[in-house]
Amino acid sequence: MPPVLRGIASLLIVAALGLFGAVAHAHSTSTAYLDVDAGVAGAPTLQWRLALRDLDALLDLDANQDGQLVWSEVADRASDINALATSNMIFKSGAAACALRFDAPRYVRLADAGYAQLDGRAACTGGPVAIEYRLFEGIDPSHRALLTLRDTNQPRIIEPGATVNLAVAGAAEEMPSGFSGFLASGIAHIAGGYDHVLFLLCLLLPAVLQRQYAGNAGRWVARENPISALIAVIWIATAFTVAHSLTLALATFGVIRISASVIEPLIALTILATAINNVWPVVTKRIAMVAFAFGLIHGFGFAEVLAPLSLPRGELAWALLGFNLGVEVGQLAIVAGAFFVLSTLRRWSGYPRWILGLGSALIAIVAALWFIERVFDVTILGF
């Protein structure tokens, strides 16, 4: 193997180990929902809905450490939750901070997931009012809040560390909104969705190889023609795209709703099954059909961002289009980068063992632990 390719292979193995560590301590992508009514001068009101899993990650709400978070444990920490809220949601009028007060959190359910709803009001001295949004700042850059100004009913996406002017004209200039905002959110979601990324990589690792049999024994060999490898990758990516776009749309419009408590373990199982199949091949043909079948499950996972939105169907369709296109743009970047590296390395004799075998084994371990976490609601890998 040429020295350059050996160097690339070594870097890829190190990167795989680094990715293993990163995903093992990564908080899954999260979305908060913030409705603000700035209609009363100097006294804006707000409704902030935070996922219970996010609050638990930040405050460790499971008092008895039994792995089951119940609402009484959340309610007992109302003062801590309100302190977290006031320190991460800063209202300002000019240079002066507004006094912000929240009621005790209330339980709400959005798209089959539990949320704490915080109703608050700010007392400002006058002048333009702005929000500094700090939740998960420096902790989880994939976190997003969907801000809806009640006089516009147009959700806008804000990120940790953002400052937003509540004046309608100013907000429209400062924040991504409508199609472009959801496009950016889709890109961020797939980039921060380590489970979806690992599933794609599991499908792509053997795509530059083909299974060769001698008697009952089989082995992986490099595809001679890189074009055939590219065609295989295109089929896989297309099948996954069509499948998750279908269920994303169905879930977003409420045609089919499946609880996140069911979907998230299933997503982990799709990754685990695909990784195991790479190590002990059972399905070696029509991988695109596997990508389609498992992609249907992943689509319900993508829908967690849009499903809780209460928008007119026309606006929801526009948001869905932008978000889904963003997912595809992010996915295309991942697939293109992975194909370039894997295609370059496919002739290396160590590829089946170190790239395909070791990479799939690491992914299988992460997926198995994710499955245990999501079924039993316990913490093993950090967040």
MARDRENDO-781582 format. One line per 3 residues: their letters; for each residue x, y, z of C-alpha. Coordinates in pm, whole numbers, plus 32768, in hexadecimal, padded with zeros to 4 digits. Layout:
% residues N
a) X,Y,Z ~ ... .
***
This chain:
% residues 383
mpp) 8000,8000,8000 ~ 8093,8157,7FA3 ~ 810C,8226,80CE .
vlr) 800B,8337,8088 ~ 7EEB,8240,809B ~ 7F7D,81A4,81D5 .
gia) 7F82,82FD,826F ~ 7E19,833C,820C ~ 7DB3,81EB,829A .
sll) 7E61,8235,83E3 ~ 7DB6,8387,83FA ~ 7C67,82E5,83B1 .
iva) 7C95,81E7,84C8 ~ 7CF4,82FB,85BC ~ 7BC6,83C4,8547 .
alg) 7AE5,8297,857F ~ 7B63,8275,86E3 ~ 7B30,83E9,8715 .
lfg) 79D0,83D5,868A ~ 7989,82B5,8777 ~ 79EC,8390,889B .
ava) 7928,84BA,8818 ~ 77E1,8405,87E5 ~ 7807,8355,8931 .
hah) 77F2,84A2,89E4 ~ 770D,8560,88FB ~ 75BD,85E4,8960 .
sts) 74B7,8590,8859 ~ 7435,86B6,878F ~ 732B,8778,8847 .
tay) 7225,887D,87F7 ~ 7176,8971,88DE ~ 703C,8A36,8885 .
ldv) 701C,8BA4,88E4 ~ 6EE4,8C79,88AB ~ 6F06,8DEC,88F9 .
dag) 6DFA,8EF6,8903 ~ 6EA0,904C,88F6 ~ 6D58,9102,88BB .
vag) 6D45,91AB,8A10 ~ 6E4D,92BD,8A26 ~ 6F4E,9271,8B31 .
apt) 6EA8,912B,8B99 ~ 6EEB,9011,8AA2 ~ 6E64,8EBB,8B00 .
lqw) 6EF0,8D6D,8A97 ~ 6EAF,8BF9,8A95 ~ 6FE8,8B22,8A92 .
rla) 6FCD,89A8,8A64 ~ 7104,88DF,8AB9 ~ 712E,8769,8A82 .
lrd) 7142,86AB,8BC8 ~ 726F,85EC,8B48 ~ 7323,8739,8B17 .
lda) 72CF,87AF,8C76 ~ 733C,8660,8D03 ~ 7486,8679,8C46 .
lld) 74C8,87D2,8CD8 ~ 743F,87A6,8E39 ~ 7442,862D,8E7D .
lda) 72D4,8627,8EE4 ~ 72BE,84AF,8F25 ~ 72C8,84CE,90A1 .
nqd) 72C6,835B,90F6 ~ 73AD,82FF,8FD6 ~ 72C9,81E8,8F60 .
gql) 72E4,824E,8DF4 ~ 7172,82B0,8DE7 ~ 7124,8424,8DEB .
vws) 6FC8,846C,8E74 ~ 6F1B,85BC,8E85 ~ 6F29,85CE,9001 .
eva) 70A5,85CD,8FEA ~ 7091,86EC,8EF1 ~ 6F97,87B1,8FC4 .
dra) 7072,878C,90F9 ~ 7185,8844,903F ~ 70A8,8964,8FCA .
sdi) 7187,8A6A,906A ~ 72BD,89DC,8FC0 ~ 720A,89CE,8E70 .
nal) 7199,8B37,8E94 ~ 72FA,8BA1,8EF3 ~ 737E,8AED,8DBF .
ats) 7278,8B9C,8CE9 ~ 72BD,8CFB,8D6A ~ 7435,8CD0,8D3E .
nmi) 7413,8C54,8BD9 ~ 72FB,8D34,8B59 ~ 7365,8EA0,8B7F .
fks) 7272,8FB5,8B20 ~ 730E,910C,8AEB ~ 727C,9263,8AAB .
gaa) 7398,932B,8A19 ~ 74C4,92E0,8AF7 ~ 73F2,9293,8C2B .
aca) 7388,9132,8C86 ~ 7212,90FD,8CB8 ~ 718B,9052,8DEE .
lrf) 7116,8EF9,8D7E ~ 702F,8E1A,8E47 ~ 6FB9,8CB9,8DF9 .
dap) 6E95,8BF6,8E87 ~ 6ECC,8A95,8F04 ~ 6F07,89A4,8DE2 .
ryv) 6DDD,88E5,8D53 ~ 6DEA,8797,8CA3 ~ 6D8A,8790,8B32 .
rla) 6DAE,8684,8A29 ~ 6E20,86DC,88CA ~ 6E3F,85D6,87B8 .
dag) 6E3E,84C1,88BD ~ 6F5B,8558,8986 ~ 6F4D,85F9,8ADE .
yaq) 6F95,876C,8B07 ~ 6F95,8866,8C25 ~ 6ED9,89A2,8BCA .
ldg) 6F50,8AE4,8C6E ~ 6E66,8C0E,8C5B ~ 6F1B,8D52,8C9D .
raa) 6F02,8ECA,8C8A ~ 7009,8FD8,8C7B ~ 6FFD,9137,8D0B .
ctg) 70C2,9223,8C2E ~ 7100,9398,8C53 ~ 70A4,93EA,8AEE .
gpv) 714D,93F9,899C ~ 719E,92D9,88AF ~ 71A1,9187,8959 .
aie) 729B,9076,88FF ~ 72D3,8F0E,8974 ~ 7420,8E6A,89BA .
yrl) 73EE,8CF2,8999 ~ 74FA,8C2F,8A54 ~ 746F,8AD2,8A8E .
feg) 7578,89CA,8A3D ~ 766D,8ADC,89D9 ~ 77C7,8A40,89D8 .
idp) 772F,88EA,8A21 ~ 7661,887B,88F7 ~ 767C,894A,87B7 .
shr) 7574,886E,8711 ~ 7464,88F4,87FB ~ 7360,89D4,8757 .
all) 7237,8A9D,87CA ~ 7112,8AE6,86E7 ~ 70A2,8C45,873B .
tlr) 6F45,8CB3,86DA ~ 6EE2,8E21,86FF ~ 6D6F,8E1C,873A .
dtn) 6D26,8F41,8656 ~ 6DC9,8E8E,852F ~ 6D92,8D19,857B .
qpr) 6ECD,8CD5,84B0 ~ 6FC4,8BED,8562 ~ 712D,8C59,8556 .
iie) 725C,8B91,85BB ~ 734B,8C10,86C3 ~ 7488,8B6A,873E .
pga) 753B,8B6D,888E ~ 75E4,8CBD,88BD ~ 74FC,8D7A,87CF .
tvn) 7476,8ED5,8819 ~ 7324,8F22,877C ~ 7271,906E,875C .
lav) 70FE,903A,879C ~ 7098,914F,86AE ~ 7001,9099,8582 .
aga) 70D5,914F,8481 ~ 7214,911E,854A ~ 71C8,8FAF,858A .
aee) 7193,8F70,8419 ~ 72EB,9003,83D0 ~ 73A7,8F56,84EA .
mps) 7320,8DF4,84EA ~ 7303,8CE8,83E2 ~ 7193,8CBC,839E .
gfs) 70A2,8C01,82C1 ~ 713F,8B24,81BA ~ 72AA,8B91,81EF .
gfl) 7290,8B68,8367 ~ 720A,8A05,8352 ~ 7309,89B6,8243 .
asg) 741D,8A17,8338 ~ 7372,8952,844C ~ 7366,881A,8371 .
iah) 74DA,8832,832B ~ 7525,8861,849D ~ 7441,873F,84FB .
iag) 74EB,863F,841C ~ 7646,86C4,847B ~ 75F7,86A0,85EE .
gyd) 752A,8560,85CB ~ 763F,8467,8610 ~ 7553,833E,85FC .
hvl) 74E8,8398,8498 ~ 7651,83DC,8432 ~ 76CC,8290,84BD .
fll) 75B5,81D8,840B ~ 761C,8275,82BF ~ 7788,821D,82FD .
cll) 7728,80B6,834D ~ 767F,809D,81FB ~ 77A0,8143,8143 .
lpa) 78C3,8082,81DB ~ 7886,7F46,8108 ~ 7802,8004,7FD7 .
vlq) 795E,8022,7F3B ~ 7990,7EA9,7F61 ~ 78E1,7D75,7EDC .
rqy) 78B5,7C1F,7F73 ~ 7978,7B0C,7EC3 ~ 792F,799D,7F0C .
agn) 7A06,7866,7EE4 ~ 7936,773A,7F46 ~ 788A,778E,808E .
agr) 798E,7890,80F3 ~ 7967,79FE,809F ~ 7A4D,7B2A,80B0 .
wva) 7A3C,7C9B,8066 ~ 7AFE,7D19,7F37 ~ 7B1B,7E74,7EA5 .
ren) 7A39,7ED8,7D87 ~ 7B19,7EF8,7C57 ~ 7A52,8012,7BBD .
pis) 7A1A,8142,7C9D ~ 78EB,8199,7BCA ~ 783C,805D,7C3E .
ali) 7888,80C1,7DA6 ~ 77FC,821D,7D63 ~ 76BE,8189,7CCF .
avi) 7692,80AD,7E04 ~ 76BC,81DD,7EE4 ~ 75C2,82A7,7E18 .
wia) 74BD,8192,7E33 ~ 74F2,8178,7FAB ~ 74DD,82F1,7FE3 .
taf) 73AC,8313,7F02 ~ 72F1,81F7,7FAD ~ 733A,8287,8105 .
tva) 72CE,83E3,8091 ~ 7184,8372,7FFB ~ 712C,82A1,812C .
hsl) 7176,83A0,823B ~ 70D5,84B9,8170 ~ 6F95,83ED,8160 .
tla) 6F76,83A7,82D5 ~ 6FF3,8504,832E ~ 6ECF,8596,826A .
lat) 6DD1,84A1,82F9 ~ 6E40,84E6,845F ~ 6E55,865F,8430 .
fgv) 6CEE,8673,83B1 ~ 6C73,8585,84C0 ~ 6C0C,846F,83D1 .
iri) 6CE0,8375,8493 ~ 6D6D,83B8,85EB ~ 6E51,82C6,86A0 .
sas) 6ED8,8314,87F8 ~ 7045,8379,8812 ~ 7065,826F,8921 .
vie) 7028,816F,880E ~ 70DD,8216,86EC ~ 7224,826B,879B .
pli) 726F,8102,8808 ~ 720D,808C,86AB ~ 7304,8180,8610 .
alt) 7413,80F2,86EF ~ 73B0,7F94,8680 ~ 73CB,7FF2,850E .
ila) 752F,8066,854C ~ 7584,7F30,8617 ~ 74F3,7E41,8513 .
tai) 75A6,7EED,83F4 ~ 76F2,7EF0,84AD ~ 76D6,7D80,8509 .
nnv) 7682,7D2B,83A0 ~ 77C6,7DD5,8336 ~ 788F,7CF5,8420 .
wpv) 77CC,7BB3,83E4 ~ 772B,7BE7,828E ~ 75D2,7B57,825B .
vtk) 7541,7C5A,816F ~ 7642,7CB4,8065 ~ 755F,7D14,7F43 .
ria) 7448,7E11,7F1C ~ 74D5,7EE4,8036 ~ 7407,8004,7FAE .
mva) 72CE,7F46,801A ~ 735B,7F31,817B ~ 73A2,80A7,816F .
faf) 723A,80E7,8104 ~ 71A0,800A,8211 ~ 7274,8099,8329 .
gli) 7254,81F8,829A ~ 70DE,81EB,82E0 ~ 7134,81CF,8453 .
hgf) 7234,82E8,8447 ~ 7133,83D2,83A9 ~ 7064,83C9,84E8 .
gfa) 719E,8431,85A4 ~ 71CE,855F,84C0 ~ 7065,85C5,84FF .
evl) 70A6,861A,866D ~ 70FC,8780,8608 ~ 6FC9,87D1,8538 .
apl) 6EB7,86F3,85C5 ~ 6E6F,87CB,86FA ~ 6E3D,890A,862E .
slp) 6CDE,8995,861D ~ 6CE6,8A35,84C4 ~ 6BEB,8A58,83AA .
rge) 6C1A,8937,82B8 ~ 6CA6,8A17,81A9 ~ 6DB2,8AA7,828B .
law) 6DFB,8951,831B ~ 6E2D,88C6,81BC ~ 6F21,89E0,816F .
all) 6FDD,899E,82B4 ~ 6FE4,8828,8265 ~ 7072,8868,8109 .
gfn) 7186,8947,818F ~ 71DE,885F,82AF ~ 71E3,8726,81D6 .
lgv) 72B7,87D1,80CE ~ 73AA,8836,81E0 ~ 73BF,86CE,8256 .
evg) 740D,8663,80F0 ~ 7519,876D,80C4 ~ 75C2,86FD,8207 .
qla) 759B,8591,81A6 ~ 7630,85D0,804C ~ 7762,8671,80E9 .
iva) 7792,8546,81D1 ~ 7763,8448,80BA ~ 784A,8500,7FC9 .
gaf) 795F,8521,80CA ~ 793F,83B9,813D ~ 793B,8333,7FD9 .
fvl) 7A76,83F1,7F7B ~ 7B39,8367,80A4 ~ 7AB0,8204,8092 .
stl) 7AD9,81EB,7F1B ~ 7C42,825A,7F3B ~ 7C87,8151,8042 .
rrw) 7BBD,8034,7FAD ~ 7CEC,7F7E,7F16 ~ 7DAB,7F77,805F .
sgy) 7DCA,7E0F,80D5 ~ 7D7C,7E7E,8238 ~ 7C35,7F27,81D8 .
prw) 7B50,7DFC,8225 ~ 7BE9,7DCC,837F ~ 7C3E,7F2A,83F6 .
ilg) 7B50,8011,8341 ~ 7A1F,7F34,8310 ~ 7A51,7E46,8436 .
lgs) 7AD5,7F2F,8543 ~ 79FA,8052,84D7 ~ 78BF,7F7B,84DB .
ali) 791C,7EDD,8628 ~ 7944,8031,86CE ~ 77FC,80A9,863C .
aiv) 774F,7F69,86B2 ~ 77C8,7FA4,8817 ~ 7746,8109,8818 .
aal) 75F9,809C,877F ~ 75CD,7F86,887F ~ 760A,8077,899F .
wfi) 751E,8175,8901 ~ 7414,8067,88ED ~ 743C,8014,8A5F .
erv) 742F,8185,8ABB ~ 72F8,81C7,89ED ~ 7237,8093,8A5C .
fdv) 7287,80A6,8BCF ~ 72AF,8222,8BE5 ~ 7403,8208,8C87 .
til) 7545,82C8,8C4A ~ 7674,8203,8BDB ~ 772B,82D7,8ADB .
gf) 771A,8428,8B86 ~ 75F4,8500,8B12 .
***
